[in-house]
Amino acid sequence: MSQPLEQPQRGRRKGYYARQVEAEAARQGLTVEEYGVYKGDVGSAVKPINSAGGLLFLSILITLIVTVVAVLMVKVLTDGTEEPNWGQLVFAAAFGLWIVPTTWAYYVNERKAARLRRQNGKTIELPTRRNSVRD
């Protein structure tokens, strides 16, 4: 009897930035863990902050802003002077529950990558805009 042909497993397709991280890490002789978060500025209107210190600052800032918004939401709900806009409240709560853990995950990822690069004596060269659609 013949063996059935193995079907290739359909894995989850990697996103654009995950592929960019892999390509940049390979180009610089680093592992993906050593490279850290995406360091290019393709697809962004401003120069990204992607150092561990910059990501820590952004994480703290975003956490503080979301905390203030959460306190204001509780005040609106408990005040009772006007009818709350539930759509806005649900959106703000969902956005806050998504953005805060995401920023801290990026910070932890970059801090780990910086530590690995330092331990292995490797440096990183920031990517150029050569991958940009505009070039």
N, CA, C and O atoms as a Tinker XYZ file with bonds, in Angstrom:
   540  protein
     1  N      0.829000   -1.175000    0.000000    73     2
     2  CA     0.000000    0.000000    0.000000    64     1     3
     3  C      0.873000    1.236000    0.000000    63     2     4     5
     4  O      1.961000    1.256000    0.574000    81     3
     5  N      0.388000    2.225000   -0.631000    73     3     6
     6  CA     1.166000    3.455000   -0.681000    64     5     7
     7  C      0.740000    4.383000    0.457000    63     6     8     9
     8  O     -0.409000    4.391000    0.899000    81     7
     9  N      1.695000    5.140000    0.891000    73     7    10
    10  CA     1.430000    6.104000    1.958000    64     9    11
    11  C      0.715000    7.321000    1.372000    63    10    12    13
    12  O      1.038000    7.749000    0.265000    81    11
    13  N     -0.247000    7.879000    2.099000    73    11    14
    14  CA    -0.882000    9.090000    1.594000    64    13    15
    15  C      0.111000   10.253000    1.621000    63    14    16    17
    16  O      0.937000   10.376000    2.524000    81    15
    17  N      0.000000   11.084000    0.615000    73    15    18
    18  CA     0.887000   12.238000    0.551000    64    17    19
    19  C      0.574000   13.191000    1.684000    63    18    20    21
    20  O     -0.587000   13.451000    2.002000    81    19
    21  N      1.628000   13.702000    2.283000    73    19    22
    22  CA     1.426000   14.639000    3.387000    64    21    23
    23  C      1.028000   15.999000    2.835000    63    22    24    25
    24  O      1.681000   16.553000    1.951000    81    23
    25  N     -0.022000   16.497000    3.366000    73    23    26
    26  CA    -0.460000   17.831000    2.980000    64    25    27
    27  C      0.388000   18.851000    3.722000    63    26    28    29
    28  O      0.602000   18.718000    4.927000    81    27
    29  N      0.875000   19.868000    3.018000    73    27    30
    30  CA     1.626000   20.894000    3.740000    64    29    31
    31  C      0.702000   21.609000    4.715000    63    30    32    33
    32  O     -0.430000   21.965000    4.388000    81    31
    33  N      1.214000   21.806000    5.906000    73    31    34
    34  CA     0.393000   22.471000    6.909000    64    33    35
    35  C      0.274000   23.940000    6.578000    63    34    36    37
    36  O      1.251000   24.609000    6.242000    81    35
    37  N     -0.932000   24.415000    6.681000    73    35    38
    38  CA    -1.167000   25.826000    6.430000    64    37    39
    39  C     -1.000000   26.563000    7.743000    63    38    40    41
    40  O     -1.868000   26.525000    8.616000    81    39
    41  N      0.110000   27.221000    7.861000    73    39    42
    42  CA     0.362000   28.003000    9.057000    64    41    43
    43  C     -0.201000   29.409000    8.892000    63    42    44    45
    44  O     -0.643000   29.810000    7.815000    81    43
    45  N     -0.168000   30.110000    9.956000    73    43    46
    46  CA    -0.629000   31.486000    9.915000    64    45    47
    47  C      0.401000   32.309000    9.156000    63    46    48    49
    48  O      1.594000   32.243000    9.452000    81    47
    49  N     -0.048000   33.068000    8.200000    73    47    50
    50  CA     0.859000   33.865000    7.395000    64    49    51
    51  C      1.384000   35.033000    8.225000    63    50    52    53
    52  O      0.625000   35.716000    8.913000    81    51
    53  N      2.680000   35.246000    8.148000    73    51    54
    54  CA     3.287000   36.323000    8.914000    64    53    55
    55  C      2.928000   37.657000    8.286000    63    54    56    57
    56  O      2.776000   37.779000    7.070000    81    55
    57  N      2.799000   38.643000    9.141000    73    55    58
    58  CA     2.477000   39.974000    8.676000    64    57    59
    59  C      3.692000   40.677000    8.093000    63    58    60    61
    60  O      4.815000   40.177000    8.153000    81    59
    61  N      3.440000   41.840000    7.534000    73    59    62
    62  CA     4.482000   42.618000    6.880000    64    61    63
    63  C      5.627000   42.928000    7.838000    63    62    64    65
    64  O      6.792000   42.711000    7.504000    81    63
    65  N      5.304000   43.431000    9.018000    73    63    66
    66  CA     6.356000   43.841000    9.943000    64    65    67
    67  C      7.105000   42.651000   10.523000    63    66    68    69
    68  O      8.297000   42.763000   10.806000    81    67
    69  N      6.445000   41.521000   10.706000    73    67    70
    70  CA     7.143000   40.319000   11.178000    64    69    71
    71  C      8.149000   39.858000   10.135000    63    70    72    73
    72  O      9.254000   39.440000   10.481000    81    71
    73  N      7.774000   39.932000    8.850000    73    71    74
    74  CA     8.721000   39.571000    7.786000    64    73    75
    75  C      9.878000   40.567000    7.718000    63    74    76    77
    76  O     11.017000   40.178000    7.462000    81    75
    77  N      9.591000   41.851000    7.947000    73    75    78
    78  CA    10.638000   42.866000    7.933000    64    77    79
    79  C     11.639000   42.626000    9.067000    63    78    80    81
    80  O     12.847000   42.755000    8.866000    81    79
    81  N     11.141000   42.279000   10.252000    73    79    82
    82  CA    12.020000   42.001000   11.386000    64    81    83
    83  C     12.924000   40.825000   11.059000    63    82    84    85
    84  O     14.127000   40.882000   11.316000    81    83
    85  N     12.367000   39.759000   10.497000    73    83    86
    86  CA    13.175000   38.591000   10.145000    64    85    87
    87  C     14.232000   38.941000    9.111000    63    86    88    89
    88  O     15.378000   38.508000    9.227000    81    87
    89  N     13.861000   39.720000    8.100000    73    87    90
    90  CA    14.810000   40.087000    7.046000    64    89    91
    91  C     15.933000   40.971000    7.593000    63    90    92    93
    92  O     17.103000   40.743000    7.285000    81    91
    93  N     15.593000   41.967000    8.393000    73    91    94
    94  CA    16.609000   42.860000    8.966000    64    93    95
    95  C     17.520000   42.111000    9.934000    63    94    96    97
    96  O     18.729000   42.338000    9.953000    81    95
    97  N     16.940000   41.218000   10.740000    73    95    98
    98  CA    17.751000   40.438000   11.675000    64    97    99
    99  C     18.728000   39.554000   10.919000    63    98   100   101
   100  O     19.902000   39.474000   11.281000    81    99
   101  N     18.258000   38.895000    9.880000    73    99   102
   102  CA    19.131000   38.027000    9.092000    64   101   103
   103  C     20.220000   38.849000    8.396000    63   102   104   105
   104  O     21.370000   38.415000    8.328000    81   103
   105  N     19.872000   40.017000    7.887000    73   103   106
   106  CA    20.845000   40.866000    7.196000    64   105   107
   107  C     21.962000   41.298000    8.137000    63   106   108   109
   108  O     23.110000   41.437000    7.717000    81   107
   109  N     21.633000   41.510000    9.399000    73   107   110
   110  CA    22.625000   41.972000   10.364000    64   109   111
   111  C     23.274000   40.842000   11.164000    63   110   112   113
   112  O     24.096000   41.091000   12.045000    81   111
   113  N     22.899000   39.605000   10.851000    73   111   114
   114  CA    23.494000   38.470000   11.553000    64   113   115
   115  C     22.969000   38.300000   12.967000    63   114   116   117
   116  O     23.676000   37.794000   13.838000    81   115
   117  N     21.746000   38.716000   13.197000    73   115   118
   118  CA    21.118000   38.603000   14.517000    64   117   119
   119  C     19.966000   37.625000   14.451000    63   118   120   121
   120  O     19.426000   37.354000   13.379000    81   119
   121  N     19.593000   37.096000   15.604000    73   119   122
   122  CA    18.363000   36.323000   15.670000    64   121   123
   123  C     17.204000   37.313000   15.817000    63   122   124   125
   124  O     17.413000   38.491000   16.104000    81   123
   125  N     15.999000   36.822000   15.618000    73   123   126
   126  CA    14.827000   37.679000   15.770000    64   125   127
   127  C     14.729000   38.186000   17.208000    63   126   128   129
   128  O     14.321000   39.324000   17.442000    81   127
   129  N     15.104000   37.341000   18.169000    73   127   130
   130  CA    15.059000   37.748000   19.574000    64   129   131
   131  C     16.080000   38.847000   19.859000    63   130   132   133
   132  O     15.819000   39.746000   20.658000    81   131
   133  N     17.245000   38.778000   19.208000    73   131   134
   134  CA    18.265000   39.808000   19.412000    64   133   135
   135  C     17.902000   41.118000   18.716000    63   134   136   137
   136  O     18.294000   42.194000   19.166000    81   135
   137  N     17.157000   41.025000   17.626000    73   135   138
   138  CA    16.784000   42.231000   16.882000    64   137   139
   139  C     15.744000   43.041000   17.643000    63   138   140   141
   140  O     15.860000   44.263000   17.739000    81   139
   141  N     14.734000   42.378000   18.182000    73   139   142
   142  CA    13.706000   43.080000   18.959000    64   141   143
   143  C     12.553000   43.546000   18.095000    63   142   144   145
   144  O     12.142000   42.850000   17.166000    81   143
   145  N     12.030000   44.728000   18.401000    73   143   146
   146  CA    10.874000   45.272000   17.685000    64   145   147
   147  C     11.329000   45.877000   16.371000    63   146   148   149
   148  O     12.511000   46.169000   16.190000    81   147
   149  N     10.392000   46.064000   15.456000    73   147   150
   150  CA    10.679000   46.642000   14.146000    64   149   151
   151  C     11.263000   48.036000   14.312000    63   150   152   153
   152  O     10.705000   48.863000   15.034000    81   151
   153  N     12.379000   48.301000   13.649000    73   151   154
   154  CA    13.074000   49.562000   13.842000    64   153   155
   155  C     13.030000   50.481000   12.631000    63   154   156   157
   156  O     13.650000   51.544000   12.642000    81   155
   157  N     12.326000   50.099000   11.613000    73   155   158
   158  CA    12.226000   50.946000   10.429000    64   157   159
   159  C     11.127000   51.974000   10.578000    63   158   160   161
   160  O     10.377000   51.973000   11.554000    81   159
   161  N     11.044000   52.861000    9.585000    73   159   162
   162  CA     9.976000   53.856000    9.632000    64   161   163
   163  C      9.065000   53.759000    8.416000    63   162   164   165
   164  O      8.370000   54.718000    8.081000    81   163
   165  N      9.066000   52.602000    7.752000    73   163   166
   166  CA     8.161000   52.389000    6.639000    64   165   167
   167  C      6.740000   52.306000    7.187000    63   166   168   169
   168  O      6.469000   51.538000    8.110000    81   167
   169  N      5.863000   53.076000    6.634000    73   167   170
   170  CA     4.475000   53.051000    7.065000    64   169   171
   171  C      4.165000   53.984000    8.217000    63   170   172   173
   172  O      3.047000   53.972000    8.731000    81   171
   173  N      5.135000   54.801000    8.638000    73   171   174
   174  CA     4.852000   55.730000    9.724000    64   173   175
   175  C      5.090000   57.153000    9.231000    63   174   176   177
   176  O      5.951000   57.406000    8.388000    81   175
   177  N      4.314000   58.060000    9.772000    73   175   178
   178  CA     4.427000   59.456000    9.377000    64   177   179
   179  C      5.544000   60.159000   10.133000    63   178   180   181
   180  O      6.073000   61.163000    9.656000    81   179
   181  N      5.906000   59.656000   11.285000    73   179   182
   182  CA     6.959000   60.262000   12.096000    64   181   183
   183  C      8.049000   59.228000   12.349000    63   182   184   185
   184  O      7.828000   58.027000   12.198000    81   183
   185  N      9.214000   59.706000   12.732000    73   183   186
   186  CA    10.316000   58.796000   13.046000    64   185   187
   187  C      9.943000   58.001000   14.293000    63   186   188   189
   188  O      9.598000   58.589000   15.318000    81   187
   189  N     10.009000   56.684000   14.222000    73   187   190
   190  CA     9.578000   55.873000   15.361000    64   189   191
   191  C     10.550000   55.934000   16.533000    63   190   192   193
   192  O     11.748000   56.160000   16.366000    81   191
   193  N     10.001000   55.729000   17.709000    73   191   194
   194  CA    10.810000   55.588000   18.923000    64   193   195
   195  C     10.839000   54.103000   19.217000    63   194   196   197
   196  O      9.831000   53.524000   19.623000    81   195
   197  N     11.996000   53.483000   19.012000    73   195   198
   198  CA    12.042000   52.040000   19.168000    64   197   199
   199  C     13.200000   51.566000   20.018000    63   198   200   201
   200  O     13.555000   50.388000   19.971000    81   199
   201  N     13.798000   52.454000   20.793000    73   199   202
   202  CA    14.787000   52.004000   21.771000    64   201   203
   203  C     14.039000   51.565000   23.021000    63   202   204   205
   204  O     12.870000   51.906000   23.203000    81   203
   205  N     14.700000   50.824000   23.863000    73   203   206
   206  CA    14.041000   50.352000   25.083000    64   205   207
   207  C     13.624000   51.527000   25.965000    63   206   208   209
   208  O     12.537000   51.509000   26.543000    81   207
   209  N     14.473000   52.543000   26.075000    73   207   210
   210  CA    14.133000   53.712000   26.882000    64   209   211
   211  C     12.955000   54.492000   26.304000    63   210   212   213
   212  O     12.083000   54.949000   27.042000    81   211
   213  N     12.936000   54.640000   24.984000    73   211   214
   214  CA    11.828000   55.340000   24.338000    64   213   215
   215  C     10.516000   54.587000   24.484000    63   214   216   217
   216  O      9.465000   55.188000   24.705000    81   215
   217  N     10.586000   53.272000   24.358000    73   215   218
   218  CA     9.373000   52.466000   24.520000    64   217   219
   219  C      8.894000   52.471000   25.963000    63   218   220   221
   220  O      7.691000   52.425000   26.216000    81   219
   221  N      9.826000   52.527000   26.915000    73   219   222
   222  CA     9.432000   52.636000   28.318000    64   221   223
   223  C      8.696000   53.954000   28.551000    63   222   224   225
   224  O      7.654000   53.974000   29.205000    81   223
   225  N      9.232000   55.052000   28.020000    73   223   226
   226  CA     8.585000   56.351000   28.156000    64   225   227
   227  C      7.182000   56.331000   27.556000    63   226   228   229
   228  O      6.228000   56.794000   28.181000    81   227
   229  N      7.060000   55.792000   26.343000    73   227   230
   230  CA     5.740000   55.736000   25.702000    64   229   231
   231  C      4.771000   54.847000   26.476000    63   230   232   233
   232  O      3.590000   55.175000   26.594000    81   231
   233  N      5.257000   53.733000   27.001000    73   231   234
   234  CA     4.398000   52.834000   27.773000    64   233   235
   235  C      3.864000   53.516000   29.026000    63   234   236   237
   236  O      2.683000   53.397000   29.351000    81   235
   237  N      4.739000   54.228000   29.726000    73   235   238
   238  CA     4.300000   54.941000   30.930000    64   237   239
   239  C      3.320000   56.038000   30.566000    63   238   240   241
   240  O      2.296000   56.204000   31.230000    81   239
   241  N      3.627000   56.798000   29.504000    73   239   242
   242  CA     2.747000   57.886000   29.081000    64   241   243
   243  C      1.369000   57.375000   28.672000    63   242   244   245
   244  O      0.350000   57.926000   29.091000    81   243
   245  N      1.335000   56.330000   27.860000    73   243   246
   246  CA     0.054000   55.770000   27.417000    64   245   247
   247  C     -0.716000   55.187000   28.589000    63   246   248   249
   248  O     -1.938000   55.327000   28.652000    81   247
   249  N     -0.025000   54.535000   29.521000    73   247   250
   250  CA    -0.700000   53.995000   30.702000    64   249   251
   251  C     -1.320000   55.108000   31.535000    63   250   252   253
   252  O     -2.443000   54.968000   32.019000    81   251
   253  N     -0.599000   56.210000   31.707000    73   251   254
   254  CA    -1.148000   57.347000   32.463000    64   253   255
   255  C     -2.363000   57.943000   31.766000    63   254   256   257
   256  O     -3.364000   58.240000   32.417000    81   255
   257  N     -2.289000   58.121000   30.456000    73   255   258
   258  CA    -3.417000   58.693000   29.712000    64   257   259
   259  C     -4.637000   57.787000   29.805000    63   258   260   261
   260  O     -5.749000   58.267000   30.030000    81   259
   261  N     -4.442000   56.485000   29.634000    73   259   262
   262  CA    -5.568000   55.548000   29.708000    64   261   263
   263  C     -6.135000   55.511000   31.123000    63   262   264   265
   264  O     -7.343000   55.346000   31.296000    81   263
   265  N     -5.294000   55.659000   32.124000    73   263   266
   266  CA    -5.768000   55.694000   33.513000    64   265   267
   267  C     -6.639000   56.919000   33.750000    63   266   268   269
   268  O     -7.690000   56.813000   34.381000    81   267
   269  N     -6.222000   58.073000   33.257000    73   267   270
   270  CA    -7.027000   59.289000   33.392000    64   269   271
   271  C     -8.366000   59.123000   32.678000    63   270   272   273
   272  O     -9.407000   59.510000   33.209000    81   271
   273  N     -8.340000   58.553000   31.482000    73   271   274
   274  CA    -9.589000   58.321000   30.746000    64   273   275
   275  C    -10.487000   57.357000   31.511000    63   274   276   277
   276  O    -11.702000   57.551000   31.550000    81   275
   277  N     -9.912000   56.321000   32.121000    73   275   278
   278  CA   -10.718000   55.367000   32.894000    64   277   279
   279  C    -11.353000   56.046000   34.105000    63   278   280   281
   280  O    -12.514000   55.785000   34.420000    81   279
   281  N    -10.606000   56.910000   34.785000    73   279   282
   282  CA   -11.164000   57.635000   35.931000    64   281   283
   283  C    -12.297000   58.544000   35.477000    63   282   284   285
   284  O    -13.326000   58.632000   36.146000    81   283
   285  N    -12.118000   59.224000   34.344000    73   283   286
   286  CA   -13.183000   60.080000   33.824000    64   285   287
   287  C    -14.409000   59.270000   33.408000    63   286   288   289
   288  O    -15.542000   59.725000   33.565000    81   287
   289  N    -14.177000   58.065000   32.876000    73   287   290
   290  CA   -15.307000   57.206000   32.513000    64   289   291
   291  C    -16.097000   56.798000   33.753000    63   290   292   293
   292  O    -17.328000   56.812000   33.739000    81   291
   293  N    -15.405000   56.444000   34.806000    73   291   294
   294  CA   -16.087000   56.072000   36.054000    64   293   295
   295  C    -16.854000   57.271000   36.601000    63   294   296   297
   296  O    -17.965000   57.120000   37.107000    81   295
   297  N    -16.271000   58.445000   36.503000    73   295   298
   298  CA   -16.949000   59.660000   36.970000    64   297   299
   299  C    -18.230000   59.909000   36.179000    63   298   300   301
   300  O    -19.260000   60.254000   36.759000    81   299
   301  N    -18.172000   59.737000   34.867000    73   299   302
   302  CA   -19.364000   59.923000   34.031000    64   301   303
   303  C    -20.436000   58.901000   34.392000    63   302   304   305
   304  O    -21.621000   59.230000   34.435000    81   303
   305  N    -20.023000   57.664000   34.650000    73   303   306
   306  CA   -20.990000   56.615000   34.978000    64   305   307
   307  C    -21.620000   56.814000   36.348000    63   306   308   309
   308  O    -22.806000   56.538000   36.529000    81   307
   309  N    -20.843000   57.287000   37.312000    73   307   310
   310  CA   -21.378000   57.425000   38.663000    64   309   311
   311  C    -22.009000   58.787000   38.925000    63   310   312   313
   312  O    -22.767000   58.940000   39.882000    81   311
   313  N    -21.711000   59.770000   38.095000    73   311   314
   314  CA   -22.237000   61.120000   38.293000    64   313   315
   315  C    -23.757000   61.153000   38.135000    63   314   316   317
   316  O    -24.465000   61.716000   38.971000    81   315
   317  N    -24.240000   60.558000   37.079000    73   315   318
   318  CA   -25.684000   60.470000   36.869000    64   317   319
   319  C    -26.341000   61.744000   36.375000    63   318   320   321
   320  O    -27.565000   61.772000   36.240000    81   319
   321  N    -25.589000   62.802000   36.100000    73   319   322
   322  CA   -26.212000   64.047000   35.641000    64   321   323
   323  C    -26.597000   63.999000   34.174000    63   322   324   325
   324  O    -27.512000   64.705000   33.751000    81   323
   325  N    -25.916000   63.181000   33.398000    73   323   326
   326  CA   -26.263000   63.056000   31.982000    64   325   327
   327  C    -26.137000   61.612000   31.548000    63   326   328   329
   328  O    -25.422000   60.823000   32.167000    81   327
   329  N    -26.836000   61.272000   30.481000    73   327   330
   330  CA   -26.837000   59.907000   29.949000    64   329   331
   331  C    -25.496000   59.635000   29.254000    63   330   332   333
   332  O    -25.115000   60.379000   28.350000    81   331
   333  N    -24.776000   58.582000   29.660000    73   331   334
   334  CA   -23.480000   58.303000   29.017000    64   333   335
   335  C    -23.664000   57.779000   27.598000    63   334   336   337
   336  O    -24.656000   57.120000   27.287000    81   335
   337  N    -22.696000   58.082000   26.750000    73   335   338
   338  CA   -22.675000   57.553000   25.388000    64   337   339
   339  C    -21.980000   56.187000   25.461000    63   338   340   341
   340  O    -20.754000   56.110000   25.538000    81   339
   341  N    -22.762000   55.134000   25.437000    73   339   342
   342  CA   -22.229000   53.799000   25.649000    64   341   343
   343  C    -21.281000   53.361000   24.550000    63   342   344   345
   344  O    -20.326000   52.629000   24.812000    81   343
   345  N    -21.527000   53.793000   23.339000    73   343   346
   346  CA   -20.624000   53.436000   22.241000    64   345   347
   347  C    -19.225000   53.971000   22.469000    63   346   348   349
   348  O    -18.243000   53.253000   22.283000    81   347
   349  N    -19.128000   55.233000   22.873000    73   347   350
   350  CA   -17.825000   55.828000   23.149000    64   349   351
   351  C    -17.152000   55.174000   24.357000    63   350   352   353
   352  O    -15.943000   54.943000   24.350000    81   351
   353  N    -17.935000   54.880000   25.383000    73   351   354
   354  CA   -17.358000   54.258000   26.577000    64   353   355
   355  C    -16.829000   52.857000   26.288000    63   354   356   357
   356  O    -15.747000   52.493000   26.750000    81   355
   357  N    -17.584000   52.078000   25.532000    73   355   358
   358  CA   -17.145000   50.720000   25.203000    64   357   359
   359  C    -15.903000   50.770000   24.311000    63   358   360   361
   360  O    -14.965000   49.997000   24.503000    81   359
   361  N    -15.901000   51.685000   23.332000    73   359   362
   362  CA   -14.732000   51.816000   22.464000    64   361   363
   363  C    -13.505000   52.224000   23.271000    63   362   364   365
   364  O    -12.432000   51.648000   23.092000    81   363
   365  N    -13.646000   53.200000   24.149000    73   363   366
   366  CA   -12.511000   53.664000   24.958000    64   365   367
   367  C    -11.999000   52.546000   25.864000    63   366   368   369
   368  O    -10.789000   52.388000   26.021000    81   367
   369  N    -12.894000   51.780000   26.454000    73   367   370
   370  CA   -12.477000   50.681000   27.327000    64   369   371
   371  C    -11.761000   49.592000   26.525000    63   370   372   373
   372  O    -10.727000   49.082000   26.957000    81   371
   373  N    -12.303000   49.236000   25.366000    73   371   374
   374  CA   -11.669000   48.206000   24.533000    64   373   375
   375  C    -10.307000   48.678000   24.035000    63   374   376   377
   376  O     -9.344000   47.910000   24.026000    81   375
   377  N    -10.230000   49.931000   23.625000    73   375   378
   378  CA    -8.960000   50.473000   23.142000    64   377   379
   379  C     -7.921000   50.479000   24.264000    63   378   380   381
   380  O     -6.768000   50.107000   24.047000    81   379
   381  N     -8.326000   50.896000   25.449000    73   379   382
   382  CA    -7.412000   50.911000   26.586000    64   381   383
   383  C     -6.944000   49.522000   26.967000    63   382   384   385
   384  O     -5.778000   49.329000   27.311000    81   383
   385  N     -7.853000   48.544000   26.909000    73   383   386
   386  CA    -7.491000   47.172000   27.246000    64   385   387
   387  C     -6.575000   46.544000   26.193000    63   386   388   389
   388  O     -5.906000   45.547000   26.467000    81   387
   389  N     -6.542000   47.127000   24.985000    73   387   390
   390  CA    -5.660000   46.640000   23.935000    64   389   391
   391  C     -4.314000   47.381000   23.937000    63   390   392   393
   392  O     -3.261000   46.747000   23.866000    81   391
   393  N     -4.342000   48.699000   24.018000    73   391   394
   394  CA    -3.132000   49.494000   23.804000    64   393   395
   395  C     -2.136000   49.376000   24.956000    63   394   396   397
   396  O     -0.930000   49.319000   24.715000    81   395
   397  N     -2.607000   49.338000   26.183000    73   395   398
   398  CA    -1.684000   49.303000   27.321000    64   397   399
   399  C     -0.859000   48.010000   27.331000    63   398   400   401
   400  O      0.366000   48.097000   27.420000    81   399
   401  N     -1.456000   46.821000   27.244000    73   399   402
   402  CA    -0.623000   45.611000   27.219000    64   401   403
   403  C      0.275000   45.537000   25.981000    63   402   404   405
   404  O      1.377000   44.990000   26.045000    81   403
   405  N     -0.189000   46.081000   24.865000    73   403   406
   406  CA     0.619000   46.063000   23.643000    64   405   407
   407  C      1.881000   46.887000   23.814000    63   406   408   409
   408  O      2.966000   46.435000   23.448000    81   407
   409  N      1.759000   48.096000   24.367000    73   407   410
   410  CA     2.945000   48.935000   24.536000    64   409   411
   411  C      3.933000   48.297000   25.510000    63   410   412   413
   412  O      5.142000   48.340000   25.287000    81   411
   413  N      3.423000   47.708000   26.582000    73   411   414
   414  CA     4.324000   47.070000   27.545000    64   413   415
   415  C      4.969000   45.822000   26.955000    63   414   416   417
   416  O      6.116000   45.513000   27.277000    81   415
   417  N      4.250000   45.096000   26.093000    73   415   418
   418  CA     4.837000   43.921000   25.439000    64   417   419
   419  C      5.973000   44.336000   24.506000    63   418   420   421
   420  O      7.007000   43.669000   24.459000    81   419
   421  N      5.792000   45.435000   23.762000    73   419   422
   422  CA     6.864000   45.936000   22.905000    64   421   423
   423  C      8.072000   46.348000   23.736000    63   422   424   425
   424  O      9.212000   46.080000   23.357000    81   423
   425  N      7.823000   46.998000   24.865000    73   423   426
   426  CA     8.926000   47.411000   25.729000    64   425   427
   427  C      9.693000   46.193000   26.250000    63   426   428   429
   428  O     10.923000   46.169000   26.207000    81   427
   429  N      8.972000   45.185000   26.741000    73   427   430
   430  CA     9.623000   43.984000   27.285000    64   429   431
   431  C     10.418000   43.284000   26.185000    63   430   432   433
   432  O     11.535000   42.826000   26.425000    81   431
   433  N      9.852000   43.197000   24.988000    73   431   434
   434  CA    10.524000   42.566000   23.859000    64   433   435
   435  C     11.823000   43.297000   23.524000    63   434   436   437
   436  O     12.854000   42.654000   23.323000    81   435
   437  N     11.791000   44.617000   23.460000    73   435   438
   438  CA    12.990000   45.382000   23.120000    64   437   439
   439  C     14.010000   45.359000   24.251000    63   438   440   441
   440  O     15.213000   45.324000   23.992000    81   439
   441  N     13.557000   45.377000   25.488000    73   439   442
   442  CA    14.491000   45.300000   26.627000    64   441   443
   443  C     15.232000   43.961000   26.604000    63   442   444   445
   444  O     16.439000   43.912000   26.839000    81   443
   445  N     14.507000   42.879000   26.320000    73   443   446
   446  CA    15.127000   41.560000   26.228000    64   445   447
   447  C     16.126000   41.522000   25.071000    63   446   448   449
   448  O     17.220000   40.976000   25.214000    81   447
   449  N     15.755000   42.097000   23.932000    73   447   450
   450  CA    16.643000   42.111000   22.768000    64   449   451
   451  C     17.913000   42.909000   23.062000    63   450   452   453
   452  O     19.011000   42.488000   22.697000    81   451
   453  N     17.763000   44.057000   23.719000    73   451   454
   454  CA    18.932000   44.876000   24.060000    64   453   455
   455  C     19.861000   44.112000   25.008000    63   454   456   457
   456  O     21.083000   44.167000   24.868000    81   455
   457  N     19.280000   43.409000   25.957000    73   455   458
   458  CA    20.083000   42.624000   26.894000    64   457   459
   459  C     20.824000   41.496000   26.159000    63   458   460   461
   460  O     21.999000   41.248000   26.432000    81   459
   461  N     20.144000   40.818000   25.234000    73   459   462
   462  CA    20.787000   39.745000   24.469000    64   461   463
   463  C     21.908000   40.284000   23.589000    63   462   464   465
   464  O     22.970000   39.670000   23.497000    81   463
   465  N     21.684000   41.427000   22.943000    73   463   466
   466  CA    22.729000   42.025000   22.106000    64   465   467
   467  C     23.941000   42.401000   22.957000    63   466   468   469
   468  O     25.081000   42.170000   22.555000    81   467
   469  N     23.695000   42.974000   24.121000    73   467   470
   470  CA    24.788000   43.374000   25.007000    64   469   471
   471  C     25.571000   42.140000   25.486000    63   470   472   473
   472  O     26.801000   42.169000   25.533000    81   471
   473  N     24.862000   41.059000   25.841000    73   471   474
   474  CA    25.528000   39.837000   26.307000    64   473   475
   475  C     26.383000   39.219000   25.212000    63   474   476   477
   476  O     27.466000   38.701000   25.483000    81   475
   477  N     25.898000   39.271000   23.973000    73   475   478
   478  CA    26.602000   38.645000   22.864000    64   477   479
   479  C     27.581000   39.596000   22.175000    63   478   480   481
   480  O     28.244000   39.207000   21.214000    81   479
   481  N     27.678000   40.826000   22.650000    73   479   482
   482  CA    28.604000   41.792000   22.076000    64   481   483
   483  C     28.245000   42.228000   20.669000    63   482   484   485
   484  O     29.132000   42.553000   19.880000    81   483
   485  N     26.970000   42.242000   20.341000    73   483   486
   486  CA    26.527000   42.616000   18.997000    64   485   487
   487  C     25.932000   44.015000   19.026000    63   486   488   489
   488  O     25.399000   44.467000   20.039000    81   487
   489  N     26.036000   44.673000   17.906000    73   487   490
   490  CA    25.403000   45.985000   17.763000    64   489   491
   491  C     24.367000   45.897000   16.657000    63   490   492   493
   492  O     24.327000   44.929000   15.898000    81   491
   493  N     23.542000   46.909000   16.580000    73   491   494
   494  CA    22.481000   46.920000   15.589000    64   493   495
   495  C     22.608000   48.166000   14.742000    63   494   496   497
   496  O     22.917000   49.252000   15.233000    81   495
   497  N     22.363000   47.984000   13.456000    73   495   498
   498  CA    22.362000   49.094000   12.518000    64   497   499
   499  C     20.907000   49.339000   12.142000    63   498   500   501
   500  O     20.224000   48.428000   11.673000    81   499
   501  N     20.432000   50.556000   12.343000    73   499   502
   502  CA    19.038000   50.848000   12.040000    64   501   503
   503  C     18.800000   50.745000   10.543000    63   502   504   505
   504  O     19.649000   51.158000    9.753000    81   503
   505  N     17.650000   50.196000   10.138000    73   503   506
   506  CA    17.371000   50.029000    8.706000    64   505   507
   507  C     17.179000   51.376000    8.024000    63   506   508   509
   508  O     16.811000   52.374000    8.644000    81   507
   509  N     17.442000   51.361000    6.736000    73   507   510
   510  CA    17.213000   52.576000    5.945000    64   509   511
   511  C     15.813000   52.506000    5.340000    63   510   512   513
   512  O     15.073000   51.546000    5.554000    81   511
   513  N     15.474000   53.532000    4.590000    73   511   514
   514  CA    14.158000   53.566000    3.958000    64   513   515
   515  C     14.162000   52.840000    2.620000    63   514   516   517
   516  O     13.276000   53.072000    1.797000    81   515
   517  N     15.139000   51.965000    2.384000    73   515   518
   518  CA    15.236000   51.298000    1.088000    64   517   519
   519  C     14.050000   50.392000    0.791000    63   518   520   521
   520  O     13.775000   50.099000   -0.372000    81   519
   521  N     13.343000   49.944000    1.827000    73   519   522
   522  CA    12.184000   49.081000    1.637000    64   521   523
   523  C     10.895000   49.872000    1.453000    63   522   524   525
   524  O      9.823000   49.292000    1.279000    81   523
   525  N     11.000000   51.167000    1.493000    73   523   526
   526  CA     9.816000   52.006000    1.443000    64   525   527
   527  C      9.162000   51.949000    0.072000    63   526   528   529
   528  O      9.829000   51.772000   -0.947000    81   527
   529  N      7.857000   52.102000    0.068000    73   527   530
   530  CA     7.101000   52.137000   -1.182000    64   529   531
   531  C      7.476000   53.367000   -1.992000    63   530   532   533
   532  O      7.426000   53.352000   -3.222000    81   531
   533  N      7.854000   54.436000   -1.292000    73   531   534
   534  CA     8.178000   55.691000   -1.961000    64   533   535
   535  C      9.500000   55.643000   -2.699000    63   534   536   537
   536  O      9.719000   56.477000   -3.578000    81   535
   537  N     10.388000   54.721000   -2.394000    73   535   538
   538  CA    11.699000   54.663000   -3.049000    64   537   539
   539  C     11.610000   54.015000   -4.405000    63   538   540
   540  O     12.621000   53.884000   -5.095000    81   539
